[in-house]
């Protein structure tokens, strides 16, 4: 032990205070630890963000060490803070139940679970899988959008769980694999016939598709560009003819005969089975993207969040 440590000094340049910590400080600490954000904790506690910051700094001075690493988006607990949270969580939660203040410090309370993700994944996979929980009284509030904005909103406390099409970077968020999406190149049969069918593409390459309208969900063609690089080993050179910010809309336009697109196989399964869609290529190694279920680190304040998370992870094994 160094002289600074033996004298009660810390890396913060402060002397650790003696005596028990104020319960309000511990409640605020637990809310920040659980939410991963001063802003989200302030929303949970009904406080201002500066007040939360002041209380965390006061607790750090009292304990004589830092509790969180401040990052551009949210905070990450240091190991000492994780250990402290493990010690105080159960007593504070029990106290909150006794006093009737079950929202304090993010104590467990059955509030709606805020789930966000791509519209088609939510509507066709996630929400149907959660139907049994809804029947048991779990409340859900679903939001749709693109991955990057949704992850930013998760960091700020606007969502409890986000289905993400990419693994988030850094330690501010935790992610578990949820499902793999296989991408397929499809068109309506009438469009496939115009280019000579899948055999023509196999014989002559993707150039046979030039001149056909490309239907996609974004101007930068992320799915189609990835498919072209992975399957054909070249860049995609054609622009989008139609963009729809929902893959179900892209599917509807393609099935109507307007053009071709690259879509997740699960989304096209019914159309391929019925003959409404045709595979334009069937590579041995199709491109696959992993979707993740993401949340802020630590135990969620709402116990139903864990129920929803676990149900989605189990369901994802069969998707």
Secondary structure as UniProt FT lines:
FT   HELIX           3..6
FT   TURN            7..8
FT   TURN            11..12
FT   HELIX           23..35
FT   HELIX           38..45
FT   HELIX           49..63
FT   STRAND          68..70
FT   STRAND          75..77
FT   HELIX           79..99
FT   TURN            102..103
FT   HELIX           104..106
FT   STRAND          113..117
FT   HELIX           119..121
FT   HELIX           122..126
FT   HELIX           127..129
FT   HELIX           131..135
FT   TURN            136..137
FT   STRAND          140..144
FT   HELIX           147..155
FT   TURN            156..157
FT   STRAND          161..164
FT   STRAND          173..187
FT   HELIX           189..194
FT   TURN            195..196
FT   HELIX           197..204
FT   HELIX           206..209
FT   TURN            210..211
FT   STRAND          214..216
FT   TURN            219..220
FT   HELIX           222..227
FT   HELIX           228..232
FT   STRAND          242..243
FT   HELIX           247..255
FT   TURN            256..257
FT   STRAND          260..264
FT   HELIX           265..274
FT   STRAND          278..279
FT   STRAND          288..296
FT   HELIX           303..316
FT   TURN            317..318
//
